[in-house]
Amino acid sequence: MEGGLLRSCKRPGVLKCLVVNPGRPPHRVSFTYMEYTRKNFSTEELVSTWKNGSLKINEEYQRGAEWIQPQMQRLIDSIFRKYPIPPIFLNQIRDKGLGGHETIRYEIVDGQQRIRALADFRSGSVAGRLR
């Protein structure tokens, strides 16, 4: 969502998303409202869902794994210190699976680097370091 700007709306659970399309005149902007529901997941739930492949990355708008070790360590440090960190946005996708049973998977909208850092920390490849 390059060039986009998110602002909270007065209605709870709605973000006002200003999308500026690169290469178009500045007067061509669109406003989109995104409904969202706040849910709390434990670190373990996020990491296990990431590892079992139920969290998908949409390559169209997600960057690659760009964080380096010090950035990951700072996130882990912030979590240990109970500092607020930005929310992770997931898009819930419901499909019909085998036998007509509903399957649920999630697409990462925002938070890929944070989820990767948590998974790397849980596997021992990122050392948590308190300053």
N, C-alpha and C positions, 0 to 999 in steps of 0.2 A: 504494500500500500504506500508506495513511495510518493511523497508529497502530500500524504493524507494528514488530517488533524482530527483527533478525537476530543470531544468536549462533552461533559455530562449535561444531560437534559433535565428539566424540572420533574419529569415523570420518573419514579424509581424503576430501576431495571432497564433503562433505555439510554443508550449512548447516541449522541448526534455525531455523525461521522461526515466530515467535510472532505470530499475526495476531489483533489485537484489533478486533472489529467495532464501529464506532461505533454508538451507539444501542441496543446490547444490554447486558444486565447484565454486570458485570465477570467473573462466573464462567463466561461463555460465551466461551471462547477456544479456539482450535484450534492444534495443532502440526502443521506440515508439514515434511517433509524434502525438500530440493532437492538432487538430484545435480548436480554440475558437474565439468567438466573444464577444467583450466587450459591456455590456449593463449596464446602470445605472437604478437601481430600488430604489424607496424611501423606507425608513424604514417601512412606513405604508403598502406599497405593499408587502414587504417581510413578514411582520408579518401576514397580512390578508391571504396571500397565504399559510403560515405555518398553520394558524388556520383552514382554510377550507380544509386542507388535500391534497392540490395540490403539496406540497413539500414532497417528500418521502425520507426515510432513507433506504439505502441499508445496511442491517445488515451484509453482507459479509465483508465489509471493513470499515464501520463506527463504531466508538466507541460509547459507551452509553453516556448519559448526565453526563459528569465527572466534569464540572466546579462547583466550590463552590461559595458562595455568594461574597467573596472578588474579585474573578477573574471576575465575571460578572460586579461588580461595577467598576473595572478598565477599562473594555471595554467601559461602558457607559461614564465614566469620559473622556476617550480618544476621544470619539465621540463629547462630549460637547466642548472639547478643540480644536476640529478640527485637531487632530493628525491623521496621516495616519494609517489606519488599513489594514490588509491583505485582498485581494479580496476573495469573496465567489465564488466557482466554482459550477455550476449547469449543469447537463446533461438534455437537453430538449428531452422529449420522446413524439412522435406524434403517436396517435392511431386513429383508426376509432371508433367512438362512435355510438350512436343510429341514425338510418336513414342514415348512411354513413358519418355523419359529423365528421370532424377531431377534436379530443380533444388533448389538450396539457397539460402535467404535467411535473414536474421537479424532478429530483433525485439529492440529495445533494452529491456532490463529496467531497467538502471541505468547512467547515464553519458551521457545525451543531451547535456547542456550541455557536458561535456568534449569529446565528439566534435564538436559544433558549433564550439567554440572552436578546436580543432585545424584544422578545415576552413577557418574564417575566417582563421586565421593563415597557412595554406598559400596562401590566395588573396590575401593581402596586406591584408585588411580589419581585422586586429588586429595592432598593432605589438607585437613582443616587446620588453619593457623590463626590463633587469636593474637591480635596486636596488643 
